[in-house]
Amino acid sequence: MKLYKLSLVIHQPSDATEDRYMAEVPALPGCRAWGDTPTEVMENLQSVAAGFIASYRDRGDPLPAEVEAMSMEANDIEVPSEFTVAV
């Protein structure tokens, strides 16, 4: 299994985002998700991004170079020493 470290942009709620948070992965054109909270939009985006990457693989298409460059094998993972919790 590969893991992908993807850059993202989160947009604050506005008329343009249907008054919800919207997050997107610029390296995967069209990969966007919406949510009522920052946590929800991140959970949704993780699911959508996984679907995008799986779709590339299923079709046999190469991933964008920027995405492939940020991939790592699951056994290469360092255990983090900190994390962020939103309450």
C-alpha positions in Angstrom: 0.0 0.0 0.0 1.2 3.5 -0.8 0.5 6.6 1.2 0.3 10.1 -0.5 1.1 13.3 1.2 -1.1 15.8 -0.7 -1.2 19.6 -0.5 -4.6 21.1 -0.1 -6.5 24.4 0.0 -9.4 25.0 2.4 -11.9 27.7 1.6 -13.9 29.3 4.3 -17.7 29.2 4.1 -19.1 31.7 1.6 -21.7 32.1 -1.1 -19.2 30.5 -3.5 -18.8 27.4 -1.3 -22.6 27.1 -0.6 -21.9 28.5 2.9 -19.8 25.4 3.8 -16.1 24.7 4.0 -14.7 23.5 0.7 -11.3 21.8 0.4 -9.5 20.8 -2.8 -6.3 19.1 -3.9 -4.8 21.3 -6.6 -2.6 18.4 -7.9 -5.7 16.3 -8.6 -7.9 18.5 -10.8 -11.5 18.4 -9.7 -10.8 16.7 -6.4 -13.0 18.7 -4.0 -15.1 18.1 -1.0 -17.5 20.1 1.2 -18.3 19.9 4.9 -20.0 21.9 7.7 -16.8 21.9 9.8 -13.1 21.9 9.1 -12.9 18.3 10.5 -15.8 17.1 8.3 -14.3 18.7 5.1 -11.0 17.0 5.8 -12.6 13.6 6.3 -14.6 14.0 3.2 -11.6 15.1 1.2 -9.5 12.1 2.3 -12.3 9.9 1.0 -12.6 11.7 -2.3 -8.8 11.9 -2.9 -8.5 8.1 -2.2 -11.3 7.6 -4.8 -9.4 9.8 -7.3 -6.2 7.9 -6.9 -8.0 4.5 -7.1 -9.7 5.7 -10.3 -6.3 6.6 -11.9 -5.0 3.2 -11.0 -8.1 1.3 -12.2 -7.9 3.0 -15.6 -4.1 2.4 -15.8 -3.4 6.2 -16.0 -0.3 7.6 -14.4 -0.8 9.8 -11.4 0.2 13.5 -11.8 4.0 13.7 -11.2 3.4 16.0 -8.2 1.3 13.3 -6.5 3.6 10.4 -7.3 6.6 12.4 -6.0 4.8 12.7 -2.6 4.1 9.0 -2.3 5.7 6.6 0.2 5.3 2.9 1.0 3.3 2.3 4.1 6.3 0.6 5.8 8.4 3.8 5.4 6.1 5.7 7.7 7.5 7.5 10.8 5.3 7.5 13.8 4.2 11.1 14.5 5.0 12.8 17.8 2.2 15.3 17.7 -1.3 15.8 16.1 -4.0 18.4 16.0 -7.5 18.0 17.5 -10.4 20.3 16.6 -13.1 20.7 19.2 
